[in-house]
Amino acid sequence: MKVAYLALGSNLGNRLENIKRAVELLKTGKIKIVKESSIYETEPLEYKRNLKDKVKKILTKKWFLNSVVKIKTVLSARDLLSTCQKIEKELGRKKTLKWGPRIIDIDIVFYGNDIIKEKKIVIPHSQVDKRGFVLFPLEEVSSGFVHPVLKKRISTLLERLEDNLKIYRI
């Protein structure tokens, strides 16, 4: 079995229920949830840069809820990605703006110590070291995990985090 870390986020509908439902749907015979982080409420700053002012006011009111789950799985990274995408679709996710509002987002942050760079899948997640909304919950469940590319512990990445995104554990 492979240990992997998944980041979950939602800012549409019942955000907390969306995350809880996604975690439940992940629990298959091929995926075991080992540990769940706290839920964090996060300012939706990143995608604001891509929007026109009129649209910003409408979409940026709802903050994201984020969490991370540590899993064990017999699925390959590609099959795990496919499973995550199926769950997103089942919960009603539609592809819209990059970094925009969504019912649910499930990203593979790490898949063991594997490094995968393909057109449809990049592991470790390319932005993990820049995203407090992933690093804070990841630190809760990772117990000293070392980023396989950056060779730094999650706690070190948090110490070096430069974003000033507002993040609150709830």
Phi, psi and omega per residue, in radians:
M1 nan 2.548 -3.135
K2 -1.852 2.402 3.028
V3 -1.537 2.328 3.118
A4 -2.421 2.810 3.115
Y5 -2.160 2.253 -3.140
L6 -2.045 2.340 3.058
A7 -1.749 2.328 3.133
L8 -2.090 2.488 3.118
G9 -2.601 2.625 3.122
S10 -2.707 2.434 2.980
N11 -2.456 0.328 3.052
L12 -2.189 2.570 3.106
G13 1.191 -2.605 3.099
N14 -1.448 1.601 -2.998
R15 -1.001 -0.791 -3.112
L16 -1.144 -0.771 3.116
E17 -1.109 -0.652 3.110
N18 -1.049 -0.767 -3.139
I19 -1.194 -0.789 3.130
K20 -1.044 -0.747 -3.129
R21 -1.146 -0.707 3.112
A22 -1.078 -0.746 3.118
V23 -1.088 -0.737 3.115
E24 -1.089 -0.724 -3.133
L25 -1.211 -0.430 3.086
L26 -1.215 -0.453 -3.089
K27 -1.300 1.559 3.091
T28 -2.057 3.118 3.070
G29 -1.133 -0.300 -3.091
K30 -1.800 -0.107 3.128
I31 -2.317 2.237 3.075
K32 -2.064 2.206 3.071
I33 -1.361 2.116 -3.132
V34 -1.615 -0.743 -3.085
K35 -2.728 2.491 3.080
E36 -2.042 2.427 3.073
S37 -1.400 3.021 2.931
S38 -1.140 2.952 3.045
I39 -1.673 2.406 3.129
Y40 -2.083 2.430 3.034
E41 -1.752 2.272 -2.963
T42 -2.294 2.364 3.062
E43 -1.065 2.355 -3.108
P44 -1.483 1.054 -2.993
L45 -1.334 -0.716 -2.924
E46 -1.039 -0.761 -3.080
Y47 -1.429 -0.151 3.112
K48 -1.015 -0.580 -3.087
R49 -1.117 -0.391 -3.054
N50 -1.663 0.048 -3.023
L51 -1.977 2.635 3.015
K52 -1.302 2.667 -3.027
D53 -0.908 -0.746 -3.101
K54 -1.099 -0.734 -3.125
V55 -1.268 -0.606 3.128
K56 -0.939 -0.810 -3.073
K57 -1.070 -0.608 -3.116
I58 -1.328 -0.808 -2.968
L59 -1.518 -0.410 -2.982
T60 -1.612 0.107 -3.141
K61 -1.251 -0.622 -3.037
K62 -1.598 2.046 3.114
W63 -1.307 2.795 3.102
F64 -1.485 2.589 2.832
L65 -1.808 2.380 -3.096
N66 -2.333 2.615 3.027
S67 -2.712 2.996 3.076
V68 -2.331 2.446 3.008
V69 -2.083 2.436 3.006
K70 -1.671 2.256 -3.102
I71 -2.219 2.848 2.887
K72 -2.089 2.378 -3.076
T73 -2.559 2.644 3.004
V74 -1.680 -0.086 -3.139
L75 -1.276 2.572 2.974
S76 -1.211 2.893 3.111
A77 -1.025 -0.723 -3.125
R78 -1.158 -0.722 3.114
D79 -1.205 -0.607 3.070
L80 -1.126 -0.763 3.078
L81 -1.026 -0.784 3.131
S82 -1.071 -0.719 3.107
T83 -1.101 -0.775 3.118
C84 -1.074 -0.743 3.135
Q85 -1.158 -0.629 3.092
K86 -1.142 -0.707 3.117
I87 -1.142 -0.761 3.092
E88 -0.986 -0.798 -3.126
K89 -1.145 -0.748 3.134
E90 -1.057 -0.602 3.138
L91 -1.463 0.000 3.024
G92 1.768 0.224 3.138
R93 -1.213 2.380 3.043
K94 -2.161 2.466 3.119
K95 -1.251 2.137 3.103
T96 -2.310 -2.176 -3.141
L97 -1.216 2.450 2.993
K98 -1.098 2.281 -3.106
W99 1.108 0.309 -3.100
G100 -1.586 -2.997 -3.111
P101 -1.119 2.576 -3.125
R102 -2.755 2.622 3.065
I103 -1.174 -0.792 3.129
I104 -2.690 2.526 3.050
D105 -2.360 2.254 3.095
I106 -2.214 1.987 -3.136
D107 -1.989 2.438 2.986
I108 -1.427 2.027 -3.134
V109 -1.513 -0.882 3.094
F110 -2.392 2.568 3.043
Y111 -2.254 1.565 -2.984
G112 1.020 -2.399 3.049
N113 -1.826 0.269 -3.101
D114 -1.153 2.557 3.041
I115 -2.109 2.025 -3.090
I116 -2.226 2.173 3.076
K117 -2.268 1.701 3.113
E118 -2.291 3.001 -3.106
K119 -1.028 -0.740 -3.050
K120 -1.744 -0.138 -3.107
I121 -2.592 2.227 3.094
V122 -2.241 2.069 3.122
I123 -2.369 2.312 -0.016
P124 -1.099 2.734 3.105
H125 -0.937 2.299 -2.984
S126 -1.152 -0.360 -3.075
Q127 -1.956 0.146 -3.023
V128 -1.001 -0.652 -3.087
D129 -1.292 -0.169 -3.122
K130 -1.891 0.035 -3.002
R131 -2.093 1.758 3.107
G132 -1.036 -0.588 -3.114
F133 -1.196 -0.211 2.988
V134 -1.773 -0.737 -3.062
L135 -1.126 -0.736 -3.120
F136 -1.064 -0.926 3.112
P137 -1.186 -0.543 3.117
L138 -1.090 -0.708 3.125
E139 -1.047 -0.598 3.132
E140 -1.122 -0.600 -3.013
V141 -1.901 -0.088 -2.971
S142 -1.644 -0.255 3.121
S143 0.644 1.082 3.023
G144 1.478 0.276 -3.135
F145 -1.027 2.457 3.127
V146 -1.900 2.203 3.105
H147 -1.014 2.132 -3.038
P148 -1.177 -0.329 3.106
V149 -1.707 -0.858 -3.074
L150 -1.380 -0.279 3.137
K151 0.995 0.662 3.139
K152 -2.239 2.511 3.044
R153 -1.187 2.724 3.118
I154 -1.046 -0.682 3.123
S155 -1.049 -0.640 3.103
T156 -1.207 -0.714 3.104
L157 -1.088 -0.673 3.094
L158 -1.117 -0.733 3.128
E159 -1.077 -0.544 -3.088
R160 -1.679 0.034 -3.103
L161 -1.048 2.275 -3.092
E162 -1.806 -0.252 -3.099
D163 -1.260 2.670 3.141
N164 -1.987 0.519 3.103
L165 -1.080 2.380 3.105
K166 -1.364 2.177 -3.094
I167 -2.362 2.255 -3.139
Y168 -2.243 2.258 3.029
R169 -1.355 2.309 -3.130
I170 -1.989 nan nan
